[in-house]
Each structure stands twice: as C-alpha cells, then as structure tokens.
Amino acid sequence: MATAAKTSTNPVAKEKITSTNPVVWFEIYVDDFNRAIKFYETVLGNHLDSMPDPNNQGLQMASFPMQQDAPNAGGALVKMEGVKAGGNSTIVYFTCDDVAVEAARVTNAGGRIFKDKMSIGQYGFMALCFDSEGNMFGLHSQK
C-alpha cells in the first residue's frame, strides 16, 4: 500500500530516496506455535517453513514463503519466552489476488474478521482480521 510522503519538519531528518520498500522483515509473536502455523497456512494457502533457533535461545520460528533478493518483506511466526501474542500495534499486510478469498478463510481457520473487505480508493482493497493468537493482520489486493 502506498501513501503520500510527508515532508519532515525535523532539521536532523534528511530526505532519502530508495528503490526498495522500507520494511525488510516482520515477526508475528504467537503463544501456540502449531495453531498459528495452521491458521496462516489455511488462510494464505501457503506452507510455512521451520527455521533454526539462531543462538539456541529457545525460539520457535516458521517463515512465510519468500525469496531472498525479491522485493517486499519476508517474515516469520515466532514463539519466544516473555513475548506474548496479541495486544500490539503492529499490523502486517499480506498481498492477495482478491482480499475476499483469503478473508473468507479466516473464521474457519480460528480467527475473526475485524473489518471486511473495503475499498481504499486508488490503493485497492483491504481487510483487517485477528489470527488464532489475537494478533491483528491485514489483507491487501488491487481487486
């Protein structure tokens, strides 16, 4: 989703133009790791891959499908001691061909719809949902 850029009034901030998206990774923290994997695999129709615990810290991680050198952000579900699911203010938007298709899978997968598919004008369509862990996430499409 694109938004109009605002000019900063902060004298320290400098305008930086890049050819990449600003988000490079995302993590969705979960309480029930297997339930969360099943939820996202069901809703998005993709397989999540297990990731190794980088420093044997007791992390469980499963990544969403991604390509290293492709545009957009990659990310993972993460279960980590001391970090609870839900109640956060981060919303990750997943791209779809048609938001209505993925949104229709949310309830049966154990989540709930917060805002059904709605137009966001020239930027396409979006829906806001809660996953099986209480995290809000978005769906975005051009149709």
N, C-alpha and C positions, 0 to 999 in steps of 0.2 A: 504494500500500500504506500503510495507516495503522498507526501504532504508538502505544502509550500514551505520553503525555507524562510526563516526569520532572521533579520539582521540583529546581531548581538549589540547590546549597549555596553558590554563589559570591555574596558580598554585593553585587558590582557588577552581576550579571545581574538583569534585571527581566523579569517575565512580560509577554510581548507577545502579544496575541490578534489574529490577522488572518483575513481571509476568503479569502486566496489561499494557494496552495502555496508553500513556501519556495524551491523550485528554479525559476529563471526562464530558464535556458539551460543547454545542455550541449554539450560538444565531445568528439568521439572522434578522437584523433590516429591517423593512418594513415601507412604507408610507401608503399604502392602505391595511389594515389588512385582510379584507374579500377577496379581489382579490388575495392576496398572499396565503391565505389558499386554495382557489380554485385551484390556479396554482399547488401547491405542492401535493394536493390530486389527481389532474388529472394526473400529470407526474409520481408520485411514486405509484399510485394506493392504497394509504393508507389514513385512516381517521386521522385528527389531532384533539386532544382534548384540549378544553379550560382549562386554568389554572387560578387560583385565583391571583389577584394582591396582592403580599405578604405584602405590607405595605400601601395599598391604595394610591399609588403614581401616579395613572392614567395610569398604564401599561396595555396593552393588550397582552396576551400571549397564544399561542397554541402549544402544544408539539407534536413532532413526536412520533410514536409508540415506546415504549421502555419497558424494563424490568429492574427493579432496580439492581439486582445482576448479570446481564448478562455482557459479555464482550462488548467492543466498547462503543461509547459515545452516550448519549441521548442529546436532544436539543430541541429548540423551535423557533418559529417565535415570534418576539417582536416588538410592536409599542410603542415607548417612546418619549415623547416630547423632542426635542433638539437633537435627534439622527436620522439622515437622512439615507435612504436606498442607496445602490449603492456606487460606488467610494471608496470602501475599499479594503484592500489587503488580506482579509481572504477568503479562499476557503475551503468549506466543501465538502467532497466527500461522496456520498451516495452509498452504496453497491447495486448491481443489479445482477440478474441471467445473463443478457446479456445487456450491455450498449445500444445496438442498439434499443431495445424495448422501454426503457424509453426516450431515445433521440428523438425517432420518435414522442413522445407526446408533446415535448417542444413547438414547434411553435404554434400548435393548442391551447395550454393552455395559450398563451400570452407571451411566452418568445422567445428567439432566441438562435441558436447554434453558438458558437464561434469556437470550434474545434470538428469536427465529430469524431466518434469512431476511435481510433487509438491504435495500439499496444504499450505497454510499456514493451516489452520483457517478461522476466520470471515473471513479476508482473501482467500480464494480459492486460486489455484494459481500456481505459478511454475516456471520452468526457468532454468538457468544455462548459457550457451553461450560459446564463443570464436568471434569473427568471423575473416575471412580474414587479418586483420592481427595476430592474437594478443591482441586486446582481449576481456576478459570483458564480457558484457552479459546482462541478464535479460529474460525474457518474463513478463508477468503477465496473468491473466484471472480472472474470477469463476466460470467453469465449467471 
